[in-house]
Structures are given as structure tokens and as C-alpha cells.
Amino acid sequence: MAINENAFLDELALHYLYKAESISTDRIEKVLSPNDKQLVNNVICNRKNLTSYVNNNIGYLAYDEDKKILSITAKGKKCIEDRYSEKRKS
């Protein structure tokens, strides 16, 4: 069974940026998807579109066109924190 690579990379970028806070365009290709640069660039291109695979992802990522830096927003951080805020069950 194949996975949806676009959805996987959208989620991976969001999780990575939660810890790293920002990453350059050149580095994101090397770190997240060295074998398929187009897939990782879709994360940048789709960050404001409904085509993003992260539900309601609009506003989770910000891209500085001049500096070529992708970063997570406060809304994106809150999404991750809400998702993983529960304690381990005994």
C-alpha cells in the first residue's frame, strides 16, 4: 500500500518546524525530501491553499519570499501543542 506523499510531507514539515522554528528553502529539500524536491516544494507552494493536506493548514506556515525561509506561525505551534498535549495513559 502506498502512502500519500504530499500529505506525509505537509505533516512532516509542520512537525519539524515546531522544533526548528524555521528552515531555508535549500535546507528543507535536503532535510525532508532529498530524493523528491518537488514534493517538499509543494509544502511551500500550498501553505495558503485548500490543497494543503494538513486540515485547516492555512496560517500554520509562513514563507519569507526575500529570505527564502519557511517558518511555523503561532497558529501552527498551537496546532501541534493541542495535538500532543495529552498525558500518557496508565
N, C-alpha and C positions, 0 to 999 in steps of 0.2 A: 504494500500500500504506500503510495506517495503522499507526502505532506504538501500543504500549500506553502511554498517557499516565501511568497510575498507576506503572508500573514506571520510566518515564523520570524522573518527579519524585522517587521514592524515591531513585534513584541520584544525581540532581542535588542533592538536599538533603544527602546524605551527603558528596558531593564538596565542595560549598560550605562545609559546616560544618567540614570538615577544615582549611580555611584560616581561616575566620571564627571558629570555635570555638563561637559561639552567635549566636542571632538571635531577635528578638521575634516574636510571632505576627503583629502588624500588618505588620512589615517583610518577613517571609517571603512574605506574599501579594503584596506589591509587587515583590519581587526575583525570585522564582522563577516565579510564575504570575499576573501581573496580570489576565489575561483569564479565568481559571478558578480562583477562590479555593477552591472546594470540593475540587478535585484536590490542591492543596497542603495543605489542612487534613487530607486523608486521610493524609498523611505523619505528622502528629502523632497522629492517632487510631489508626493501625495500627502504631505503633512497637513495641508489645509483642505484636502478634498474628501468627499464622501467615499472615494475609492480606497481610502486607508482601511486596512484590515483590523486595526485596533478600534473597537467600537467607541464612538464618540471621541476619536483621537484628535479632533480639531482643537487646537490650542494646547496640546501636550508638548509639542516640539516647536522650537523657533530656529530659523536659519538666517544668519547674517550673510547677505549676498556679497558684501565687500570683503569681509574677512574669511569667507568660506568656512564658517563654523556652525555646526549643528549643536543645539543645546536643549535641555529639558526646561520646561516652564514650571512655575509653582503649581499649576493645574496638573501637569504631568507627574510631578512628585507626589501630589496628594493622591492621585490615582493609584500609584504604586503603594503608598503607605496605607491607604484604605484596603487594598487587596491583601496585604500581608500583615495587617495589624493584629490578627487573632493570635491568641496563645496556643501553644501545643496542647492537644487533648491528652488527658491522662489515661 
